[in-house]
Amino acid sequence: MTTIQSRRKLIVAILLCVAVGGAVVRHYATPGSTTRDIGTLLMVLWVPIIGNVIAWLIGKLPRRAPSAEPASFDTARAFMPHLRVELTLRPPALPSHDVPLAAGEYRCALVIGNEGFSARWFVPQGEQLERGKPHALDVELLTPDIANARFPEGATFRVLVGDSFIADGRVLQLRPAAA
């Protein structure tokens, strides 16, 4: 037991004794007297400790296991496109962010109505995606067996990254599933 824990236990015991003493004083004092009011005040000193005792008891309850890590793309697996889409990047909220998207991998959620599906796409080396212009890209879906039914050819969607919609898109073509 640490010094702090032993001090806390001592404080709890002292305040409990003060509260019991206040109850005894209140019991034997005449109603409406100052002595009875002081006894009541001594009993009230116990109230803050009750909160600490309840918090200690809650801390003793077994905790739930942490939730499982959400599914993600396997970085060791090769990129396997499921859709050919046309993306038009929206202008950013800040003019200083109005730069083309550089080459690399981008992860997002493709949103149709109120449903979102995790996806990723690549901007090839040496290319950039200009904002406001349509770009044809291949997109890989995290759960293609579920998502493909929601993305027929011609379906429109929004691209969500973080808490912002950064692009609007349209499905150009469904890619055949790899064997």
C-alpha positions in Angstrom: 0.0 0.0 0.0 1.4 3.4 -1.0 1.6 6.4 1.4 -1.2 8.1 -0.5 -3.5 5.1 -0.1 -2.8 4.8 3.6 -3.5 8.6 4.0 -6.7 8.3 2.1 -7.8 5.4 4.3 -7.0 7.4 7.4 -8.9 10.4 6.2 -12.0 8.2 5.4 -11.8 6.7 8.9 -11.5 10.1 10.6 -14.4 11.6 8.7 -16.5 8.5 9.4 -15.8 8.9 13.1 -16.7 12.6 12.9 -20.0 11.7 11.1 -20.8 9.1 13.7 -19.9 11.6 16.5 -22.2 14.2 14.7 -25.0 11.7 14.7 -24.6 11.0 18.4 -24.5 14.8 19.2 -27.6 15.3 17.0 -29.5 12.5 18.7 -29.0 13.8 22.2 -29.3 17.6 21.4 -32.6 19.3 21.8 -34.4 20.1 18.6 -33.8 23.6 17.2 -30.6 24.1 19.2 -27.2 25.2 17.9 -25.7 21.9 19.2 -28.1 19.9 17.0 -27.1 22.1 14.0 -23.4 21.4 14.7 -24.2 17.7 14.9 -25.9 17.9 11.5 -22.9 19.8 10.1 -20.6 17.1 11.3 -22.7 14.4 9.6 -22.6 16.4 6.3 -18.8 16.3 6.3 -19.2 12.6 5.4 -21.0 13.4 2.1 -17.8 14.1 -0.1 -16.2 10.8 1.1 -19.3 8.8 -0.1 -18.4 10.0 -3.6 -14.9 8.7 -3.2 -16.0 5.4 -1.8 -18.5 4.9 -4.7 -15.7 5.8 -7.2 -13.4 3.2 -5.5 -16.1 0.6 -5.7 -16.7 1.3 -9.4 -13.0 1.1 -10.0 -13.1 -2.5 -8.6 -15.7 -3.6 -11.1 -14.2 -5.7 -13.9 -13.6 -3.8 -17.1 -14.8 -4.8 -20.5 -12.2 -6.0 -22.9 -11.1 -3.3 -25.4 -13.0 -3.4 -28.6 -11.4 -5.2 -31.5 -9.3 -3.2 -34.0 -11.5 -2.3 -37.0 -10.8 -4.1 -40.2 -8.2 -2.5 -42.4 -6.4 -3.1 -45.7 -3.6 -5.6 -45.6 -0.5 -3.6 -46.6 1.3 -6.8 -47.7 -1.4 -7.6 -50.2 -1.3 -6.2 -53.7 -3.8 -3.5 -54.7 -6.9 -5.2 -56.3 -9.3 -2.8 -57.9 -13.0 -3.5 -57.6 -14.4 -0.3 -59.2 -13.4 2.2 -61.9 -14.7 5.5 -60.7 -14.7 9.2 -61.8 -13.7 11.5 -58.9 -14.0 15.2 -58.8 -12.2 16.7 -55.9 -14.1 19.5 -54.1 -12.4 22.8 -53.3 -10.9 22.8 -49.8 -12.3 24.9 -46.9 -8.9 26.8 -46.7 -7.4 28.4 -49.8 -3.9 27.4 -48.6 -5.0 23.7 -48.9 -5.9 24.2 -52.6 -3.1 22.0 -53.9 -3.3 18.9 -56.1 -3.2 15.5 -54.5 0.2 14.0 -54.9 1.1 10.5 -55.8 0.5 7.8 -53.2 -2.2 5.8 -51.4 -5.4 7.4 -50.1 -7.9 5.8 -47.8 -11.5 7.0 -47.4 -15.1 6.0 -47.1 -17.3 6.0 -50.1 -20.7 7.2 -48.9 -24.0 6.5 -50.6 -27.0 7.9 -48.7 -26.2 7.1 -45.1 -24.0 4.1 -45.7 -20.2 4.3 -45.9 -17.7 1.7 -47.3 -14.0 1.7 -46.6 -12.0 2.1 -49.8 -8.5 3.1 -51.0 -7.1 4.3 -54.2 -3.7 5.2 -55.6 -2.5 8.2 -57.5 0.3 6.8 -59.7 3.9 8.1 -59.4 4.5 11.2 -61.4 0.8 12.2 -61.5 -1.3 14.6 -59.5 -5.1 15.0 -59.1 -6.2 18.6 -59.7 -9.2 19.9 -57.8 -12.4 20.5 -59.7 -11.5 18.3 -62.6 -12.8 14.7 -63.0 -10.3 11.9 -62.7 -10.8 8.2 -63.6 -9.3 6.0 -60.9 -9.3 2.4 -59.7 -10.7 1.9 -56.2 -10.3 -1.1 -53.9 -13.1 -1.8 -51.4 -12.4 -3.3 -48.0 -15.6 -5.5 -48.2 -16.4 -5.9 -51.9 -18.9 -8.7 -51.3 -21.1 -6.3 -49.3 -20.3 -3.0 -51.1 -20.5 -4.1 -54.8 -24.3 -4.4 -54.5 -24.5 -0.7 -53.5 -22.2 0.5 -56.3 -23.8 -0.4 -59.7 -22.5 1.4 -62.8 -23.5 5.0 -62.8 -24.1 5.2 -59.0 -23.0 8.5 -57.5 -21.3 8.8 -54.1 -19.3 11.1 -51.9 -15.8 10.6 -50.6 -15.3 11.0 -46.9 -11.9 11.5 -45.3 -11.9 12.2 -41.6 -14.9 14.3 -41.0 -14.9 16.1 -44.4 -16.3 15.2 -47.8 -13.5 15.9 -50.1 -14.8 14.6 -53.5 -17.9 13.5 -55.4 -17.8 10.4 -57.6 -19.5 8.2 -60.0 -19.0 4.5 -60.7 -17.8 4.0 -64.3 -17.3 0.3 -64.3 -17.3 -2.7 -61.9 -14.1 -4.7 -62.0 -14.3 -8.5 -62.1 -13.4 -10.3 -58.9 -9.9 -11.8 -58.9 -9.8 -15.6 -58.7 
